[in-house]
Amino acid sequence: MMRELTWRKSSYSSSDGDQCVELAGMETKVVVRDSKDPHGPVLVVSREALRFAIRAVDE
């Protein structure tokens, strides 16, 4: 299922590296992982669900 993904660090991640979230885009989904554990579990969500979650946290 997971092809080679291009990961980028979230702009909301801390600069000291202790709270880093990375995102990778797929065709209709977004994959989220902890940058400190790149081979660990990932969360796969729809782009719409991620937008909703970010807006809810941002309020």
Backbone as numpy.savetxt, mean C-alpha at the origin, in Angstrom:
# Nx Ny Nz CAx CAy CAz Cx Cy Cz
-0.69 -15.20 -9.15 -1.52 -14.00 -9.15 -0.65 -12.74 -9.15
0.38 -12.71 -8.31 1.21 -11.51 -8.22 2.32 -11.54 -9.26
2.26 -10.67 -10.20 3.37 -10.53 -11.12 4.38 -9.60 -10.47
5.47 -9.33 -11.12 6.46 -8.41 -10.56 5.82 -7.02 -10.43
5.77 -6.52 -9.23 5.12 -5.23 -8.95 6.16 -4.14 -8.73
5.80 -2.93 -9.05 6.64 -1.78 -8.75 6.08 -1.12 -7.50
6.86 -1.15 -6.43 6.42 -0.64 -5.14 6.87 0.80 -4.96
6.05 1.58 -4.28 6.45 2.94 -3.91 5.99 3.21 -2.48
6.80 3.95 -1.77 6.51 4.24 -0.37 5.43 5.31 -0.28
4.50 5.13 0.61 3.44 6.10 0.81 4.01 7.41 1.33
3.46 8.52 0.86 3.89 9.83 1.35 3.50 10.04 2.81
2.63 9.19 3.34 2.22 9.28 4.74 3.16 8.51 5.66
4.12 7.77 5.10 5.06 7.00 5.91 6.01 7.92 6.65
6.47 7.48 7.81 7.38 8.32 8.60 8.76 8.33 7.95
9.51 9.38 8.19 10.83 9.54 7.57 11.91 8.71 8.26
11.67 8.27 9.50 12.69 7.49 10.20 12.60 5.99 9.92
11.66 5.57 9.08 11.60 4.19 8.63 10.88 3.21 9.52
10.31 3.67 10.64 9.66 2.70 11.52 8.20 2.45 11.17
7.59 3.28 10.37 6.20 3.11 9.98 6.07 3.35 8.49
6.48 2.37 7.70 6.50 2.54 6.26 5.51 1.61 5.58
4.65 2.20 4.79 3.69 1.45 4.00 4.06 1.64 2.54
4.07 0.55 1.78 4.35 0.63 0.36 3.12 0.18 -0.42
2.93 0.79 -1.59 1.80 0.48 -2.44 2.30 0.08 -3.82
1.56 -0.82 -4.45 1.84 -1.18 -5.84 0.50 -1.27 -6.55
0.45 -0.69 -7.74 -0.79 -0.70 -8.50 -0.89 -1.89 -9.42
-2.07 -2.47 -9.45 -2.41 -3.49 -10.43 -3.49 -2.88 -11.31
-4.00 -3.63 -12.25 -4.98 -3.08 -13.19 -6.19 -2.47 -12.49
-6.82 -3.21 -11.60 -8.01 -2.70 -10.91 -7.87 -2.71 -9.40
-6.72 -3.13 -8.90 -6.49 -3.27 -7.46 -5.24 -2.51 -7.04
-5.10 -2.35 -5.73 -3.89 -1.79 -5.13 -3.41 -2.80 -4.09
-2.11 -3.03 -4.08 -1.52 -3.97 -3.13 -0.76 -3.15 -2.09
-0.96 -3.45 -0.82 -0.36 -2.71 0.29 0.49 -3.67 1.11
1.69 -3.23 1.50 2.55 -4.07 2.35 3.35 -3.20 3.32
3.88 -3.86 4.34 4.80 -3.24 5.29 6.19 -3.31 4.67
6.83 -2.18 4.45 8.14 -2.17 3.78 9.22 -2.88 4.58
9.03 -3.03 5.88 10.02 -3.73 6.70 9.91 -5.25 6.53
8.82 -5.71 5.93 8.58 -7.14 5.73 8.14 -7.38 4.28
9.04 -7.15 3.31 8.64 -7.21 1.91 8.18 -8.58 1.43
8.51 -9.64 2.15 8.08 -10.97 1.75 6.91 -11.46 2.60
6.41 -10.59 3.46 5.30 -10.94 4.33 3.96 -10.78 3.64
2.91 -10.80 4.42 1.57 -10.72 3.85 1.31 -9.36 3.21
0.38 -9.35 2.27 -0.04 -8.12 1.60 -1.55 -8.00 1.71
-2.02 -6.79 1.55 -3.45 -6.51 1.52 -3.78 -6.07 0.10
-4.74 -6.73 -0.53 -5.15 -6.38 -1.89 -6.56 -5.81 -1.80
-6.72 -4.56 -2.25 -8.02 -3.90 -2.20 -8.31 -3.23 -3.54
-9.56 -2.97 -3.78 -9.92 -2.23 -4.99 -9.46 -0.79 -4.84
-9.24 -0.13 -5.95 -8.85 1.28 -5.91 -9.92 2.12 -5.21
-11.17 1.80 -5.46 -12.27 2.53 -4.83 -12.26 2.35 -3.31
-12.02 1.14 -2.84 -11.98 0.88 -1.39 -10.83 1.63 -0.73
-9.68 1.68 -1.40 -8.55 2.41 -0.84 -8.85 3.90 -0.77
-9.43 4.47 -1.84 -9.82 5.88 -1.82 -10.77 6.17 -0.66
-11.76 5.32 -0.47 -12.72 5.48 0.61 -12.02 5.46 1.97
-11.11 4.50 2.17 -10.40 4.37 3.45 -9.54 5.60 3.73
-8.84 6.09 2.72 -7.98 7.27 2.90 -8.82 8.49 3.22
-9.92 8.66 2.53 -10.81 9.81 2.82 -11.37 9.72 4.24
-11.73 8.51 4.68 -12.30 8.34 6.01 -11.28 8.67 7.09
-10.02 8.31 6.88 -8.96 8.60 7.85 -8.60 10.07 7.83
-8.67 10.68 6.66 -8.28 12.07 6.46 -9.27 13.05 7.10
-10.49 12.61 7.37 -11.52 13.52 7.92 -11.28 13.86 9.36
